[in-house]
Amino acid sequence: MKLYDFGPAANSKRVRMFISEKGIEVPVVELNVRDDAQFKEPFNSMNPFHCVPFLELDDGTVIAESISVCRYLEELHPEPSFFGCTAEERAIIDMWNRRVELDGFMPALHATRNNIPLFKGRVVPGTRTNLEQLPAMVQRGKEMLDIFLSRLDPQLAVNEFVAGSAISIADITCFFVINMANNFEMEIESRYPNISRWHSDFSARPSTAS
Ligand SMILES: N[C@@H](CCC(=O)N[C@@H](CS)C(=O)NCC(=O)O)C(=O)O
């Protein structure tokens, strides 16, 4: 098994954090997606979505998508669990992870990709196009992100972690949402004290240095 990875990429980092939290080792191959390595063979054919991370199994099967890679690794190494052990835990964690990805990560991603000069010509991950960066998408992304934050804060007022009393994959996903939100100066510390407390606690975990 090999994990195709790129050091600075947020999605790569979230899988590396998961691997670190699990205490497992997965051989890594660095693929520099800033230099377009993902569009060259054999990587171009291996992952037609042209993104990292992706996992190649020993028989050549490719699993792309951060959460799918983590789910696969969890099946191989169930402890400690990040996706839940009972039907109820699994459903609650899945619910929160989906909310974090759809309502937090996606708006933050579009705001970021339409804002930072590095992403000019690459506003959609895994593409090289002449689609322009749109300031309106930055604005709307921040507005949508703010709605998500206003819903997350009360959850973290009564729970130590995003999906309840135990750490889960939803925390790892959320960590990157709040990192992106911090780049937009959304005054999280003063406006969302519970998110701020959670983010500060989570940042102290050794896995965040992965
Ligand atoms: N939904 C995918 C997103 C993967 C993704 O967007 N990866 C970025 C790095 S964070 C990438 O490889 N981008 C390459 C590019 O835009 O060309 C996942 O969760 O794995």
Ligand as a Chemical Component Dictionary entry (heavy atoms), coordinates in Angstrom:
data_LIG
# 
_chem_comp.id                   LIG 
_chem_comp.type                 NON-POLYMER 
_chem_comp.pdbx_formal_charge   0 
_chem_comp.three_letter_code    LIG 
# 
loop_
_chem_comp_atom.comp_id 
_chem_comp_atom.atom_id 
_chem_comp_atom.alt_atom_id 
_chem_comp_atom.type_symbol 
_chem_comp_atom.charge 
_chem_comp_atom.model_Cartn_x 
_chem_comp_atom.model_Cartn_y 
_chem_comp_atom.model_Cartn_z 
_chem_comp_atom.pdbx_ordinal 
LIG N1  N1  N 0 -12.348 15.911 -1.896 1  
LIG C1  C1  C 0 -10.945 15.592 -2.048 2  
LIG C2  C2  C 0 -10.210 16.890 -2.301 3  
LIG C3  C3  C 0 -8.761  16.686 -2.603 4  
LIG C4  C4  C 0 -8.095  17.995 -2.965 5  
LIG O1  O1  O 0 -8.744  19.026 -3.218 6  
LIG N2  N2  N 0 -6.756  17.960 -2.971 7  
LIG C5  C5  C 0 -5.998  19.111 -3.337 8  
LIG C6  C6  C 0 -4.939  19.409 -2.302 9  
LIG S1  S1  S 0 -5.659  19.958 -0.783 10 
LIG C7  C7  C 0 -5.250  18.827 -4.632 11 
LIG O2  O2  O 0 -4.676  17.768 -4.785 12 
LIG N3  N3  N 0 -5.245  19.773 -5.544 13 
LIG C8  C8  C 0 -4.528  19.633 -6.746 14 
LIG C9  C9  C 0 -4.939  20.648 -7.746 15 
LIG O3  O3  O 0 -5.815  21.487 -7.447 16 
LIG O4  O4  O 0 -4.420  20.589 -8.841 17 
LIG C10 C10 C 0 -10.440 14.872 -0.806 18 
LIG O5  O5  O 0 -11.059 15.025 0.248  19 
LIG O6  O6  O 0 -9.461  14.123 -0.868 20 
# 
loop_
_chem_comp_bond.comp_id 
_chem_comp_bond.atom_id_1 
_chem_comp_bond.atom_id_2 
_chem_comp_bond.value_order 
_chem_comp_bond.pdbx_ordinal 
LIG N1  C1  SING 1  
LIG C1  C2  SING 2  
LIG C1  C10 SING 3  
LIG C2  C3  SING 4  
LIG C3  C4  SING 5  
LIG C4  O1  DOUB 6  
LIG C4  N2  SING 7  
LIG N2  C5  SING 8  
LIG C5  C6  SING 9  
LIG C5  C7  SING 10 
LIG C6  S1  SING 11 
LIG C7  O2  DOUB 12 
LIG C7  N3  SING 13 
LIG N3  C8  SING 14 
LIG C8  C9  SING 15 
LIG C9  O3  DOUB 16 
LIG C9  O4  SING 17 
LIG C10 O5  DOUB 18 
LIG C10 O6  SING 19 
# 
